[in-house]
C-alpha cells in the first residue's frame, strides 16, 4: 500500500499515556507522527520521527487522550508500512481501576 497510512486506536476512557512500543514488520515507517485526541476528530501531534529504523521502537510519551493515531508519512521500504503490534502504557484519568496508578492498555 502507498503512503500515507494511519491507524487509530480508541482507548475507551481518557488515559495519561506514558509510553508506546511499536513493533514493525520488515516494512516500517521512517517518517511518522503519533497524534492524540479526546474526540477522535481533532488531533494534536504528541511525537514526530523522521528517523524511524523499524524493529521495536519504544517512545516515552506524556499526553492525555482517549484516542491515539499513528500517522505514517513515508515508509522505510518501497512496500509501505506494516505494524505488527502497538503497545500503549499509561494511567487511567482521573482515577485508576485498582488504586495502584498503573494501567496496562495492551492486548
Secondary structure, DSSP 4 states (H G I P E B T S, - for coil): --S-EEEEEEEEEEEEEEEEEEEE-SS-EEEEEEEEESSSSS-EEEEEES---SSEEEEEEEEEEEEEEEEEEEESSTT---EEEEEEEEEESSS-SSSSS-EE---
